[in-house]
């Protein structure tokens, strides 16, 4: 069996990362993965090739009609059973119908039920089970996998989990903080976060901040006097930082599940409509602090209040335990098994 992935980098790096996670799970079952996507930066391309042995780059300027011609030639190379997964927002219904005729199974990943879909399997990795909504948007024969049972993150590593739990249980003070607001650098949110840490009277705290490749931020000296700031450019493994940090500040996106696995108390902000379901879940379960106001002037005050609250070990452990309950064990292997069988 060959498993083809058509991923749109325009949709965001989270789409790429979750497909990489699926490919890793397929590798365990000795199933070959072929990634089809636009070229990214040199570092991103290197990351992709490191995790997936077969990569086919599509020209960014090519239209969908010409792309299909290229894909037809690519699909003819193998006589093995072909599964084709699409993850992106710019592949229309006609594209889906044509591809489905060329493969044994067409699989779509959709985050929001907002259009018609033509596929054999539809995956909705969401906190809310949207099966009823998707049934009105797909064919009767389409299998739908929706809800938190199908969150696309790496499976739990038992040894890592023991280490992480031990680290959280031994918490004494916040020494390392991870700040990330997604693929695009939001300097306003970054400076609000740094000022909140400064006003919380931290000393010698290490702060990791993800920023985009070409971003240059001038950090005021007052922050440097109390905070050891490290900028991370083009980082594709956030989990490795969640493991070593004591606090996370970021958006309510896909990385929420990585924070859950790593039991890291989090202060989040809702930055997009597709993050509503996650932010609502965090609020409902009280598993993280969520800032939902459109007025960013209050974000800094919100951060200071919550950071000082989490300094207390009792409060810290409470939120560490609550966020760890969001994701079920082995969601990815369960999903892959279903996709291969159905």
Secondary structure by P-SEA (a helix, b strand, c coil): cbbbbbccccccaaaaaaaaaaaaaaaaacbbbbbbcccccaaaaaaaaaaccbbbbccccccaaaaaaaaaaaaaccccbbbbbbbcccccaaaaaaaaaaccbbbbbbccccccccccbbbbbccccaaaaaaacccccbbbbbcccccccccccaaaaaaaaaaaaacccccbbbbbccccccaaaaaaaaaaaaaacccbbbbbbbbcccbbbbbcaaaaaccbbbbbcccccaaaaaaaccccccccccaaaaaaaacccbbbbbccccaaaaaaaaaaaccbbbbccccccaaaaaaaaaaaaaccaaaaaaaaaaaaaccccaaaaaaaaaaaac
